[in-house]
Amino acid sequence: MYFHPTVDYLDDWAGHPENAVWFCAEHLPLTEGLTHLTAFDAIDRIRTRLTQVEAQSG
């Protein structure tokens, strides 16, 4: 999943971009509607959503 980038990379840059995050199939739906955020902010919201889901099922 690619979120809003916070760094501009040179054309010859190689590596893992800071806005690319891998999610398993179970957690991928939690990213819906968050790609406009930075990865840091999106993950913070995803953690909040997970906490809410766990509280509802508990």
C-alpha positions in Angstrom: 0.0 0.0 0.0 1.4 3.4 -0.9 0.5 6.4 1.3 1.2 10.1 0.8 5.0 10.5 0.3 7.0 12.8 2.6 10.2 12.6 0.7 11.1 13.4 -2.9 13.4 10.7 -4.3 16.0 11.2 -7.1 15.4 9.3 -10.3 18.4 7.0 -9.6 17.4 6.4 -6.0 17.1 2.7 -4.9 15.6 1.3 -1.7 12.3 1.0 0.1 10.3 4.2 0.0 9.0 5.5 3.4 5.5 5.6 2.2 5.2 2.0 1.1 3.9 -0.4 3.7 2.9 -4.1 3.4 -0.3 -5.4 4.9 -1.7 -8.9 5.1 -5.1 -9.7 3.6 -6.8 -9.5 7.0 -5.5 -5.9 7.7 -5.6 -4.5 4.2 -9.3 -3.3 4.5 -8.2 -1.1 7.4 -6.2 1.0 5.0 -9.3 2.0 2.9 -9.6 5.8 2.6 -6.2 6.5 4.2 -3.8 6.8 1.2 -4.0 10.6 1.4 -2.2 10.4 4.8 1.5 9.8 5.4 2.3 6.2 6.4 3.0 7.3 10.0 -0.5 8.9 10.3 -2.2 6.1 8.5 -0.7 3.5 10.7 -1.8 5.5 13.8 -5.4 5.5 12.5 -5.2 1.8 11.6 -4.0 1.0 15.2 -7.0 3.0 16.5 -9.4 1.1 14.2 -7.9 -2.2 15.4 -8.4 -1.2 19.0 -12.0 -0.3 18.3 -12.6 -3.7 16.5 -11.0 -5.6 19.4 -13.1 -3.7 21.9 -16.3 -4.5 20.0 -15.5 -8.2 19.7 -14.3 -8.6 23.3 
